[in-house]
């Protein structure tokens, strides 16, 4: 046929729709994929949170943030004083005592008794499940633990924040005083401080430092003659060392050695710290950034802290549930502390930490100011709940991640996990010191540890989930690399695998709470707030809506794709040879085309021409034919793809839902 001959002469090859010959179609499909990816990113929670703050004046936000910082800082100074004194008289104790009274009265009612039975039944059911199922036991009782001190503290919630703050406060307290104003730690009045400042105002350098050290010991109750003897014998270092021992006892510890041992891990020993503070000198306080003089007072007002021993002890009592009798009574003071830490960053911490929270409040207030009339309270309440929910959910997400990671211990009870961790610690210490004489000895010890962790679990499902727990915990609780005593060793290279595990594990354990858990909780809390106060027009949960495709647009797209397949010249003119032998060009020039391998016929007149070679014996008599090429081009009819296009539409919808799920549009 003529169409076949044309294809043979001009190499017109049919190519599938996704090939480059139809370049005008393919880019649009690629653009759809890129748009889907961009939409996924744009609709992530944090991106939407930023978008929700667009339109505010940066100067307004900054001004409101600074104002909020000052108000929060000063208000929490006043609140800290209210937390001091006897626990039962403090704001925390009164709140907890009210909870005790409410629960005691409620539990005596029929509803209260029924609620308690249901609560106990749920607890008993869970204990039964964990007793029967190794995975449930591991999740409930043997979570993994972070080795990073800061991550441990965040994961412990309010207890962790207070432990970090207490550790810092103790560090400030144990240092030699560098300002006369710090004598207030030991009960000096402002008049006494001013008098002492006048007495040493002419002293400089070492003389001033020694005078401060001697006055500190005097404030701690040491007699002047004893101070002079220590100074003559051991100088300033002796004064400082003696002061440290007394300070440790003032904080309630037996001696400096006990204080130093407990302080190595404040989070782990927070209960011991609380017990020590019960015996501490209540007249003392711990001060930070407190200076003397007019400028010093301004500095202290803006940045300084003064935390009394009773305040610190009462906050720990509320957080550890040590101050009240009932569950509700223990819960309420802790919840109050958690709420204040989440909204101010100052239940545990200094004024510098308030800056971060202040900018959140500044943004919140700035958006409230520009909200439409009638929606200002909705905007304020929504953003307040949303921001606090994020803080509240962070420790929860951390703990949930480590609970799931605890599946690696499936098959081990609590004692078994502790035994494994003890063995791992001993193994790592020995490896770090090069204690393994040979690599074979090292491998044998490493295998023994691995066998301990495997716990002889045979069930394939349990083993699968143990593997998932190990993946989540990658880079944590690792076994130290072998250390060779040979001078020509590869010890540095042997550390690389553990380093790579850490590089992979830390981002994973940050991403799991931040990307999968925290946004869910924040969104649920914000939606609950919407049910109570209503959703503002401009919400933090607003997402950029994807363009909706109606039936007419789908049909139009199908027609475009079909035309692209049937008319390759129109979609990609480059496939048409740019030559004077082109049929269309010949037609426009009034020329006729005679193929050496085909017969051309003119159906209007029945004249014939002879084709073939010039040998008369080979002449073939046929009617004369002429060919008038169409400027439209050759129409290549492809297969009916309506069913395929319908399938692609369904696949696009499925992809859209999958991308939304992966993006966690919370």
Buried (B, 14 or more C-beta within 10 A) or exposed (E): EEEEEBBEBBEBEEEEBEEEBBEEBBEEEEEEEEEBEEBBEBBBBEBBBEBBBEEBEEEBBEBBBBBBBBBBBEBBBEBBBBBBBEBEBBBBBBBBBBBBEBBBEBBEEEEBEEEBEEEEEEEEEEBEEBEEBBBBBBBBBBBBBBEEBEBBBBBBBBBBBBBBBBBBBBEBBBEBBEBBBBBBBBEBEEEBBBEBBEEBEEEEEEEBBBBBBBBBBBBBEBEEEEBEEBBEEEEBEBBBEBBBBBBBBBBBBEEBEBBEEBBEEBBEBBEBBBBBBEEBBEEBBBBBBBBBBEEBBEBBBEBBBBBBBBBBBBBBBBBBBBBBBBBBBBBBBBBBBBBBBBBBBBBBBBBEBBBEBBBBBBBBBBBBBEBEEEBBEBBBBBBBBBBBBBBBBBBBBBBBBBBBBBBBBBBBBEEBBEEBEEBBEEBBEBBEEBBBEEEEEBEEBBEEBEEBBBBEBEEEEBEEBBEEBBEBBBBBBBBBBBBBEEEEEEEEEBBEEBEEBBEEBBEBBEEBBBBBBBBBBBBEBBBEBBEEBEBBEBBBBBBEEEEEEEEEEEEEBBEBBBEBBBBBBEBBEEBBBEEEEBBBBBBEEEEEBEBEEBBBBBEEEEEBBEBEEEEEEEEEEBBBBBBEBEEEBBEBEEEEBEEEBEEBBEEEEEEBEEBBEEBBBB
